[in-house]
Amino acid sequence: MKKLLFLCFGLILAACGENVDIYGKWVEPVPSMPGVIQGFDLEQGGVAESINMATLQYNAWRVDGNKLILSGESIGNHQVIDFTEEYEIVSVDDNTLVLKNGDDFREFTRYTDGE
């Protein structure tokens, strides 16, 4: 399965003409909260972690074709609900990841500790 994941992602990058690593921390500004960021950390082995999102806890990710699929748990009101989000990978380079879900575009910036 791991080899298939790398192959699928490699095909996406080849189609884009890029040789970019999607692993790492990706953040975006929190709407209506200047200076606050949120996002996710895509770790090797398909492990994902949320960044600054206490009620939306990512725990896994994978690439399927040109789709980024994130899954985890939504925590709130004394209940935990499993969820899966699917995004089209519009573009990815060393510093920017653009995802699309329906008409919604989200642009993430690669985050490094100490920024």
VOSE-720963 format. One record per residue: residue in one letter; x negated, y negated, z of N, C-alpha, C in turn. Coordinates in steps of 0.05 Angstrom, whole numbers, padded with zeros to 5 digits, always signed. Example, Ala and Ser with C-alpha at 12.3 -4.5 7.8 and 13.67 -1.06 7.14 Angstrom:
// VOSE-720963
A-00264+00114+00156-00246+00090+00156-00264+00066+00156 S-00257+00045+00142-00273+00021+00143-00258-00001+00157 
// end
This chain:
// VOSE-720963
M-00017+00024+00000+00000+00000+00000-00017-00025+00000 K-00039-00024+00016-00057-00048+00017-00069-00053-00010 K-00077-00032-00024-00089-00036-00051-00068-00048-00070 L-00043-00039-00067-00021-00050-00084-00017-00080-00079 L-00018-00087-00053-00015-00115-00046-00037-00132-00059 F-00062-00123-00057-00084-00138-00069-00081-00139-00099 L-00072-00117-00112-00069-00117-00140-00047-00137-00149 C-00024-00137-00135-00003-00155-00142-00012-00184-00139 F-00025-00190-00117-00034-00218-00114-00055-00225-00134 G-00072-00206-00141-00093-00211-00161-00080-00217-00188 L-00058-00203-00195-00044-00209-00220-00033-00237-00220 I-00022-00245-00198-00011-00273-00196-00033-00293-00201 L-00055-00289-00188-00077-00308-00191-00089-00308-00219 A-00090-00284-00231-00100-00283-00258-00081-00298-00277 A-00056-00295-00273-00036-00309-00289-00039-00339-00287 C-00047-00348-00263-00051-00377-00258-00078-00387-00267 G-00096-00368-00274-00123-00375-00281-00139-00384-00257 E-00132-00375-00233-00145-00383-00209-00157-00359-00195 N-00177-00363-00179-00188-00342-00162-00186-00353-00133 V-00162-00353-00121-00157-00366-00096-00148-00345-00076 D-00156-00349-00051-00148-00332-00029-00124-00344-00015 I-00102-00329-00013-00078-00339+00001-00079-00335+00031 Y-00098-00320+00040-00101-00316+00069-00107-00342+00082 G-00098-00345+00107-00105-00369+00122-00080-00383+00133 K-00086-00406+00145-00065-00422+00158-00055-00443+00138 W-00028-00444+00135-00015-00463+00116+00005-00479+00132 V+00004-00506+00130+00021-00523+00145+00034-00544+00127 E+00057-00555+00138+00071-00576+00125+00081-00595+00146 P+00087-00620+00139+00098-00638+00159+00126-00629+00168 V+00132-00634+00194+00159-00628+00204+00176-00652+00196 P+00198-00648+00182+00216-00670+00174+00225-00686+00198 S+00224-00712+00196+00233-00731+00216+00216-00731+00241 M+00192-00720+00240+00173-00720+00263+00145-00727+00253 P+00140-00752+00249+00113-00761+00239+00090-00750+00256 G+00070-00739+00242+00046-00729+00256+00048-00701+00266 V+00072-00688+00263+00075-00661+00273+00076-00642+00249 I+00062-00619+00252+00061-00600+00230+00072-00573+00239 Q+00080-00557+00220+00089-00530+00225+00081-00513+00201 G+00081-00486+00205+00074-00469+00183+00070-00441+00191 F+00051-00428+00177+00046-00399+00183+00017-00393+00177 D+00008-00371+00191-00019-00361+00187-00016-00334+00174 L-00026-00331+00149-00025-00306+00134-00052-00291+00139 E-00051-00271+00155-00075-00256+00162-00077-00231+00145 Q-00101-00221+00142-00106-00196+00128-00090-00173+00141 G-00082-00154+00126-00067-00132+00136-00037-00137+00138 G-00028-00160+00127+00000-00166+00126+00012-00177+00152 V-00006-00186+00170+00004-00198+00195+00007-00228+00191 A+00030-00238+00200+00035-00267+00199+00041-00278+00227 E+00034-00303+00231+00040-00316+00256+00050-00344+00250 S+00069-00353+00266+00080-00380+00263+00061-00401+00275 I+00062-00424+00264+00046-00447+00274+00067-00468+00282 N+00068-00475+00308+00085-00496+00319+00115-00490+00314 M+00123-00466+00315+00152-00459+00312+00160-00438+00333 A+00168-00448+00356+00174-00430+00379+00198-00412+00373 T+00218-00421+00358+00242-00405+00355+00242-00389+00329 L+00222-00393+00312+00220-00378+00287+00192-00365+00287 Q+00192-00340+00294+00167-00325+00297+00162-00306+00274 Y+00144-00315+00256+00135-00297+00234+00118-00275+00246 N+00121-00250+00235+00103-00228+00244+00092-00212+00221 A+00103-00215+00196+00092-00200+00173+00096-00216+00148 W+00079-00209+00128+00081-00221+00102+00071-00202+00081 R+00080-00207+00056+00070-00191+00033+00075-00207+00008 V+00060-00200-00013+00065-00212-00039+00076-00189-00057 D+00098-00196-00071+00111-00177-00089+00115-00191-00116 G+00098-00185-00135+00098-00200-00160+00090-00229-00155 N+00108-00248-00162+00102-00276-00156+00118-00286-00132 K+00126-00268-00114+00141-00275-00090+00124-00272-00065 L+00127-00291-00047+00116-00289-00020+00139-00282-00002 I+00137-00259+00012+00159-00250+00029+00149-00251+00058 L+00162-00267+00074+00155-00270+00103+00178-00258+00119 S+00171-00245+00141+00191-00234+00159+00184-00239+00187 G+00204-00238+00205+00199-00243+00233+00224-00243+00249 E+00224-00259+00270+00247-00260+00289+00255-00289+00294 S+00280-00294+00293+00291-00320+00301+00301-00317+00330 I+00291-00334+00347+00296-00332+00376+00311-00356+00385 G+00334-00351+00397+00350-00373+00407+00377-00364+00419 N+00388-00380+00436+00414-00374+00449+00414-00346+00461 H+00393-00338+00474+00391-00312+00487+00394-00288+00468 Q+00386-00292+00443+00387-00270+00424+00364-00272+00405 V+00356-00249+00394+00335-00247+00375+00346-00234+00350 I+00342-00248+00327+00353-00239+00301+00330-00235+00282 D+00328-00212+00270+00307-00207+00250+00314-00222+00224 F+00294-00232+00210+00299-00246+00185+00278-00240+00165 T+00284-00245+00140+00265-00244+00118+00270-00268+00100 E+00248-00282+00093+00249-00304+00074+00233-00297+00049 E+00244-00304+00026+00230-00298+00001+00227-00324-00014 Y+00202-00329-00023+00195-00353-00038+00181-00346-00064 E+00186-00361-00085+00171-00359-00109+00145-00375-00105 I+00122-00363-00111+00097-00377-00110+00094-00394-00136 V+00098-00420-00133+00097-00438-00156+00068-00444-00163 S+00051-00449-00143+00023-00453-00148+00007-00450-00122 V-00018-00443-00125-00035-00440-00102-00064-00446-00111 D-00078-00462-00095-00106-00467-00100-00120-00467-00073 D-00145-00476-00072-00160-00475-00047-00147-00490-00024 N-00131-00511-00030-00121-00528-00010-00090-00531-00009 T-00076-00522-00029-00047-00527-00031-00032-00502-00039 L-00010-00497-00026+00008-00475-00033+00036-00486-00036 V+00047-00483-00060+00074-00493-00066+00093-00469-00069 L+00114-00470-00053+00134-00448-00054+00161-00459-00062 K+00177-00442-00074+00204-00450-00082+00224-00429-00073 N+00246-00438-00062+00269-00421-00055+00294-00435-00065 G+00306-00425-00087+00328-00439-00099+00319-00466-00110 D+00332-00488-00102+00324-00515-00110+00304-00528-00091 D+00297-00514-00069+00281-00524-00048+00251-00518-00053 F+00235-00539-00056+00206-00536-00059+00193-00544-00032 R+00173-00528-00024+00158-00534+00000+00128-00534-00007 E+00114-00555+00001+00085-00557-00004+00070-00555+00022 F+00052-00535+00023+00036-00530+00047+00007-00537+00040 T-00007-00546+00061-00036-00552+00059-00051-00532+00076 R-00074-00523+00066-00090-00505+00081-00101-00520+00106 Y-00098-00507+00129-00105-00518+00155-00129-00503+00166 T-00149-00518+00176-00171-00506+00189-00172-00517+00218 D-00179-00500+00237-00180-00509+00265-00199-00532+00267 G-00191-00551+00284-00208-00575+00287-00200-00598+00270 E-00179-00594+00254-00170-00617+00237-00153-00636+00254 
// end
